[in-house]
Amino acid sequence: AGLVAAFPQETVAIWRLVRAGRMAEALEIYRWFRPLLDVDVSTKLVQNIKLVEALVINSNDRCRPPRLPLVGAERERIVKIVEKALANRPKLPALPETPSAAAAE
């Protein structure tokens, strides 16, 4: 699940706001989220996401071989992105309820 696991509330907020037609609010959260989403566009996307999860939800950044955890400048780049995101984490608006699956049928 990657970044959804690290930031579930923000992910759900974007989805619910879009479904409710509240695009400006959804876009504001998305713009905050975008630098985090960009770490997923890399040949080291697994390592990047594992590190994000480790920093945000206190998991670990271990990867299965042949992948290795990030080190040095690569690791520091991801840490800085996450630190900036956490420092500027948006206050989420009141969200509309989503209809249950039964009600949608």
C-alpha positions as CSV (number, residue, x, y, z in Angstrom):
1,A,0.0,0.0,0.0
2,G,3.0,2.2,0.3
3,L,2.3,5.8,0.9
4,V,-1.4,5.0,1.7
5,A,-0.1,3.0,4.7
6,A,2.0,5.9,5.9
7,F,-0.7,8.6,5.3
8,P,-4.1,6.9,5.4
9,Q,-6.1,9.9,6.7
10,E,-4.8,12.2,4.0
11,T,-5.4,9.6,1.3
12,V,-8.9,9.0,2.4
13,A,-9.5,12.7,2.7
14,I,-8.5,13.4,-0.9
15,W,-10.8,10.6,-2.1
16,R,-13.8,11.7,-0.1
17,L,-13.4,15.3,-1.0
18,V,-13.2,14.5,-4.7
19,R,-16.3,12.3,-4.4
20,A,-18.1,15.2,-2.7
21,G,-17.1,17.6,-5.4
22,R,-14.8,19.6,-3.1
23,M,-12.0,19.7,-5.5
24,A,-10.2,22.8,-4.2
25,E,-9.8,21.2,-0.7
26,A,-8.7,17.9,-2.3
27,L,-6.2,19.7,-4.4
28,E,-4.7,21.5,-1.4
29,I,-4.0,18.2,0.3
30,Y,-2.8,16.7,-2.9
31,R,-0.3,19.5,-3.4
32,W,1.1,18.8,0.1
33,F,1.2,15.1,-0.7
34,R,2.8,15.4,-4.1
35,P,6.5,15.5,-3.0
36,L,5.8,12.3,-1.1
37,L,4.1,10.7,-4.1
38,D,7.2,11.5,-6.2
39,V,9.4,9.2,-4.1
40,D,7.4,6.4,-5.7
41,V,8.7,7.2,-9.1
42,S,12.1,5.7,-8.8
43,T,14.0,2.5,-9.4
44,K,14.3,2.5,-5.6
45,L,10.6,3.0,-5.0
46,V,10.5,0.0,-2.6
47,Q,13.3,1.3,-0.5
48,N,11.9,4.8,-0.6
49,I,8.5,3.7,0.6
50,K,9.9,1.4,3.3
51,L,11.8,4.4,4.7
52,V,8.8,6.7,4.6
53,E,6.8,4.1,6.5
54,A,9.6,3.6,9.0
55,L,9.7,7.3,9.7
56,V,6.0,7.9,9.8
57,I,4.4,4.8,11.3
58,N,7.4,3.4,13.1
59,S,7.8,0.3,11.0
60,N,11.2,-0.6,9.6
61,D,13.0,0.0,6.3
62,R,14.3,-3.6,5.8
63,C,13.9,-4.8,2.2
64,R,14.1,-8.3,0.8
65,P,17.3,-9.1,-1.2
66,P,18.6,-8.1,-3.5
67,R,17.3,-4.7,-2.4
68,L,19.1,-2.9,0.4
69,P,17.9,-0.1,2.7
70,L,18.9,3.4,1.6
71,V,22.1,4.9,2.9
72,G,23.9,8.2,2.6
73,A,22.6,11.0,0.4
74,E,19.8,8.8,-1.0
75,R,18.5,8.2,2.5
76,E,18.9,11.8,3.6
77,R,16.9,13.1,0.6
78,I,13.9,10.9,1.6
79,V,14.3,11.9,5.3
80,K,14.2,15.6,4.4
81,I,11.1,15.1,2.2
82,V,9.3,13.3,5.0
83,E,10.4,15.8,7.7
84,K,9.1,18.7,5.6
85,A,5.8,17.0,5.0
86,L,5.3,16.2,8.6
87,A,6.2,19.7,9.6
88,N,3.6,21.1,7.2
89,R,1.0,18.3,7.5
90,P,-2.4,19.8,6.7
91,K,-5.3,20.1,9.1
92,L,-7.9,17.9,7.4
93,P,-11.4,19.4,6.9
94,A,-14.5,17.7,8.1
95,L,-15.1,14.9,5.7
96,P,-18.4,13.8,4.2
97,E,-19.4,10.2,5.0
98,T,-19.2,7.7,2.3
99,P,-22.1,5.6,1.4
100,S,-21.9,1.9,2.5
101,A,-21.4,-0.7,-0.2
102,A,-25.0,-1.9,0.4
103,A,-26.4,1.6,-0.1
104,A,-24.5,2.0,-3.3
105,E,-26.2,-1.0,-4.9
